[in-house]
Amino acid sequence: MSDPDATIECTVTIAGTGSYVPEKVLSNADLEGMVDTSDEWITSRTGIRERRIAADGQSTSDLATEAGKRAMADAGIEPGEIDLIIVATISPDAFFPATACYVQKNLGATNAMCFDVSAACSGFLYAMQISRHFINTGNRKTALVIGAEKLSSMVDWEDRNTCVLFGDGAGAAVLRRDDNGGAGRKILSSSLGSDGRQTDILHVPGGGSACPITPDNADQKLNTIRMQGREVYKYAVNAMRRAVEDALQQAGLGASDVDMLIPHQANKRIIEAITERMGIPPEKTFINLDRYGNTSAAAVAIALDEANKTGSIKAGDHVVLVAFGAGLTWASTLVQW
């Protein structure tokens, strides 16, 4: 499971964070009028009470751009200082060009190299580690890493097992080189992995080259999310727990050293299972899924920004970010705030 390159000398810090969620709120009560479900059923099984839905005409790059602007403001940097933009998403504006290129245009960050990462819910942490490598090799100095999703565009709103879970939003972080060795918010270690044998338990079966959408299959909703919930739960708990333990071990730390765990915001039961097995108390776990649902690649990024802006994490804290997504993929990142 260990990231084979995780032993690189860490000179990368999180200089700023930002997030953006659409104004429209879709509550569990609203869903009761759309599908055969109830607020009690959704809340008891997932912990989700509401989620945000992008406005008509609002794309993933629009969400990403706003989150990026807020992260840049927090870091105190201008567009011209950014030389790398990575957008983690499974709901891009289009197959190509990369959503990151649209963000570059919107920001006016003309000096940046841009590309997207598709690792589902783990994407933001994958993108952070990729940026860390670019910065450590000296090729780039300032990276804007964004997790952004418009999952409402790929949800089957007649499937009560999946439509209640997902929402739209974006989160971002500015990563910069620390040449002096004295700055905080330093990335200490990471653990990334995947298991392609489990591609079918969480996926969108149609819309790509393997299964194009045609007039003959358009009514089958093959371009919407399909999920085997029990299988996902089983793999998610084990993979995220191991990823956290691995990142901590690389830094010579244990679960008792964790000051704040920021897990993927998919399901409260999954989060509770992980923290119980690791002995991390609820007060050291940041949760906001009740307000946003599962925003895939944006989830950990949004939670990190909220934890930062609300003072839930403070200087010197050991903060662990961890996620799990389709692929299957998983990732964790340990930061000394």
C-alpha positions in Angstrom: 0.0 0.0 0.0 2.8 2.4 0.7 3.5 5.1 -1.8 7.0 4.0 -3.1 8.1 7.6 -3.5 6.8 8.8 -0.1 10.3 9.0 1.3 11.2 12.1 -0.7 12.5 15.0 1.4 9.5 17.1 2.3 9.8 20.7 1.4 6.2 21.4 0.6 3.6 23.3 2.6 0.0 24.1 2.3 0.0 27.9 1.9 -3.7 28.4 1.7 -7.1 26.6 1.4 -10.4 27.5 -0.1 -13.8 26.0 -0.9 -17.0 26.7 -2.7 -20.5 25.1 -2.6 -23.5 26.1 -4.8 -26.3 28.1 -3.2 -29.1 25.6 -3.9 -29.8 23.2 -1.0 -31.4 19.9 -1.6 -32.7 18.5 1.7 -33.8 15.0 2.6 -37.3 16.4 2.8 -37.0 17.5 -0.8 -35.9 14.0 -1.8 -39.0 12.6 -0.1 -41.0 14.2 -2.9 -38.8 12.8 -5.6 -38.1 9.2 -4.7 -39.4 6.5 -2.3 -37.3 7.5 0.7 -37.5 9.5 4.0 -35.3 11.8 6.1 -35.1 9.2 8.8 -34.0 6.5 6.4 -31.2 8.7 4.8 -30.0 10.2 8.1 -29.8 6.9 10.0 -27.9 5.1 7.3 -25.6 7.9 6.0 -25.6 10.8 8.4 -26.5 13.1 5.4 -29.2 15.7 5.9 -28.8 17.9 2.9 -26.5 18.5 -0.1 -25.7 21.3 -2.5 -26.7 21.3 -6.2 -25.1 23.4 -8.9 -27.2 25.9 -10.7 -28.2 25.5 -14.4 -25.3 26.5 -16.5 -22.8 26.1 -13.6 -20.1 23.7 -14.6 -17.4 21.8 -12.6 -14.8 24.4 -13.8 -17.0 27.2 -12.4 -17.0 25.5 -9.0 -13.3 24.8 -9.2 -12.5 28.4 -10.2 -14.3 29.9 -7.2 -12.6 27.5 -4.7 -9.3 28.2 -6.4 -9.7 32.0 -6.0 -10.4 31.6 -2.3 -7.4 29.4 -1.8 -5.2 31.9 -3.6 -6.6 34.7 -1.5 -5.9 32.7 1.7 -2.3 32.1 0.5 -1.8 35.7 -0.6 -0.7 34.9 -4.2 -1.5 36.2 -7.6 -2.5 34.2 -10.7 0.9 34.7 -12.3 2.7 33.0 -9.4 0.9 29.7 -10.1 2.9 27.3 -12.3 0.9 24.1 -11.9 -2.9 23.5 -11.7 -4.3 20.1 -11.1 -8.0 19.5 -11.0 -9.2 16.2 -9.5 -12.6 15.3 -10.8 -14.8 12.5 -12.2 -17.3 15.0 -13.6 -15.2 17.1 -15.9 -16.6 19.9 -18.1 -15.9 17.7 -21.1 -13.8 14.6 -22.0 -11.2 17.2 -23.3 -9.7 19.6 -22.8 -8.9 19.2 -19.2 -11.1 21.0 -16.7 -7.9 22.5 -15.3 -7.4 24.4 -18.6 -10.8 26.0 -18.2 -9.8 27.0 -14.6 -6.5 28.4 -15.9 -8.4 30.6 -18.4 -10.9 31.7 -15.7 -8.1 32.7 -13.3 -5.7 34.1 -15.8 -2.9 31.9 -14.6 -1.1 32.0 -17.9 2.2 30.6 -16.4 0.7 27.3 -15.2 0.9 23.8 -16.6 -2.5 22.2 -16.3 -4.0 18.7 -16.3 -6.8 16.7 -14.6 -6.6 13.6 -12.3 -9.2 10.9 -12.2 -9.0 8.9 -9.0 -12.6 9.4 -7.9 -12.9 10.4 -4.2 -9.2 9.9 -3.6 -8.4 12.4 -6.4 -7.6 15.5 -4.3 -5.0 13.6 -2.3 -3.5 12.0 -5.4 -3.2 15.5 -6.9 -1.6 16.8 -3.7 1.1 14.1 -3.9 1.7 14.7 -7.6 2.1 18.4 -6.9 4.5 17.6 -4.1 6.7 15.6 -6.5 6.8 18.4 -9.0 7.7 21.0 -6.4 10.4 18.8 -4.7 12.1 18.2 -8.0 12.4 21.9 -8.5 10.3 22.0 -11.7 7.4 23.9 -10.1 7.3 26.3 -7.1 3.6 27.0 -6.6 0.7 24.6 -7.3 -3.0 25.1 -7.1 -4.7 21.7 -6.4 -8.4 21.5 -6.7 -11.0 18.8 -6.1 -14.3 19.7 -7.8 -17.4 17.8 -8.8 -20.8 18.4 -10.3 -22.1 14.9 -9.4 -25.7 16.1 -9.9 -25.1 15.8 -13.6 -24.4 12.0 -13.3 -26.9 10.9 -10.7 -29.9 8.8 -11.5 -32.6 10.8 -9.6 -34.9 7.8 -9.7 -32.4 5.5 -7.8 -33.0 6.1 -4.1 -29.9 4.1 -3.2 -27.5 6.5 -4.9 -29.3 9.9 -5.5 -29.5 10.6 -1.7 -25.7 10.3 -1.3 -24.1 12.9 -3.7 -23.7 16.6 -3.9 -21.8 19.3 -5.8 -18.9 21.5 -4.6 -15.2 22.2 -4.8 -12.2 22.6 -2.5 -8.7 23.8 -3.2 -5.2 24.2 -1.7 -2.1 26.1 -2.7 1.1 24.1 -2.3 4.4 25.9 -2.2 8.1 25.1 -1.6 9.5 25.8 1.8 13.2 26.7 1.3 13.8 27.8 4.9 12.5 24.8 6.7 10.6 26.8 9.3 7.1 27.1 7.8 4.2 25.2 9.2 1.5 23.2 7.4 4.2 20.8 6.1 3.3 17.6 4.3 5.1 14.8 6.2 4.0 11.6 4.4 1.4 10.0 2.2 0.1 6.6 1.3 -1.6 5.9 -2.0 -3.0 2.7 -3.6 -5.6 1.1 -5.8 -7.2 -2.3 -6.6 -8.4 -2.5 -10.2 -10.0 -5.9 -9.5 -12.9 -4.0 -7.9 -13.8 -1.7 -10.7 -17.4 -2.9 -10.9 -18.6 -2.1 -7.4 -18.6 1.6 -7.9 -18.7 3.0 -11.4 -20.4 4.7 -14.3 -20.8 1.9 -16.9 -21.5 4.0 -20.0 -20.4 7.1 -21.8 -16.8 6.2 -22.5 -15.2 4.3 -25.3 -16.1 0.9 -23.9 -19.8 1.6 -23.9 -20.8 4.8 -25.8 -24.2 6.2 -25.3 -26.3 5.5 -28.5 -29.9 6.0 -29.4 -30.4 2.3 -28.7 -29.2 2.4 -25.0 -29.9 6.0 -24.1 -32.9 5.0 -22.0 -30.8 2.7 -19.8 -29.1 5.6 -17.9 -25.7 4.0 -18.4 -24.0 7.3 -17.8 -25.1 7.5 -14.1 -23.5 6.2 -10.9 -23.9 2.5 -10.0 -22.9 1.2 -6.6 -22.8 -2.0 -4.6 -23.1 -0.4 -1.2 -22.1 -3.3 1.1 -19.0 -4.1 -0.9 -18.0 -0.5 -1.0 -18.4 -0.2 2.8 -16.3 -3.3 3.4 -13.4 -2.2 1.2 -13.6 1.5 2.3 -13.2 0.8 6.0 -10.2 -1.5 5.6 -8.4 0.5 3.0 -8.7 3.9 4.7 -7.6 2.4 8.1 -4.5 0.9 6.5 -3.7 4.1 4.6 -3.8 6.2 7.8 -1.7 3.7 9.7 0.8 3.6 6.8 1.2 7.4 6.6 1.6 7.6 10.4 4.2 4.8 10.4 6.3 6.6 7.8 6.5 9.6 10.1 7.2 7.5 13.2 3.8 8.3 14.7 0.8 6.4 15.9 -3.0 6.9 16.1 -2.6 8.6 19.5 -0.5 11.3 17.9 -3.4 12.3 15.6 -4.8 15.7 16.5 -7.4 15.8 13.7 -8.6 13.2 11.3 -10.3 14.6 8.2 -11.8 11.6 6.4 -13.7 11.3 3.1 -17.2 12.5 3.7 -19.2 9.6 2.2 -21.0 7.9 5.1 -21.0 8.4 8.8 -21.0 4.7 9.5 -17.8 4.3 7.5 -16.2 7.1 9.4 -17.3 5.7 12.8 -16.0 2.3 11.9 -12.6 3.6 11.0 -12.2 5.8 14.1 -13.4 3.1 16.4 -10.9 0.6 15.1 -8.1 3.1 15.4 -9.1 4.5 18.7 -9.5 8.0 17.4 -12.1 9.8 19.5 -15.1 11.7 17.8 -13.8 15.1 18.9 -10.7 14.5 16.8 -12.7 13.7 13.7 -13.9 16.5 11.4 -17.3 15.8 9.8 -19.4 18.0 7.5 -21.2 15.4 5.4 -24.5 16.2 7.0 -24.5 19.5 5.1 -22.9 18.5 1.8 -23.2 14.7 1.3 -20.5 12.9 -0.8 -18.8 15.4 -3.1 -16.2 12.8 -4.2 -12.9 14.5 -5.0 -14.1 17.7 -3.4 -15.0 16.2 -0.1 -11.7 16.1 1.8 -10.7 19.4 0.2 -13.9 21.2 1.4 -13.5 19.7 4.9 -9.8 20.7 5.1 -10.8 24.3 4.3 -13.6 24.4 6.8 -11.4 22.8 9.5 -8.8 25.5 8.7 -11.1 28.5 8.6 -13.1 27.5 11.7 -9.9 27.0 13.8 -10.6 23.2 14.3 -6.9 22.7 13.5 -4.1 24.8 15.0 -0.4 25.3 14.5 1.6 22.2 15.3 -1.3 19.7 15.0 -0.8 16.4 13.2 -3.7 16.4 10.7 -4.5 13.2 8.7 -6.5 13.4 5.5 -7.8 10.1 4.1 -10.1 9.1 1.3 -11.4 6.1 -0.6 -13.0 6.0 -4.1 -14.0 4.1 -7.2 -11.2 2.3 -8.9 -10.8 1.2 -6.2 -8.5 3.9 -5.0 -7.4 5.1 -1.6 -5.0 7.8 -0.2 -3.9 9.4 3.0 -1.8 12.5 3.7 -0.2 13.5 7.0 0.3 17.2 7.6 2.0 19.0 10.5 -0.1 22.1 10.7 
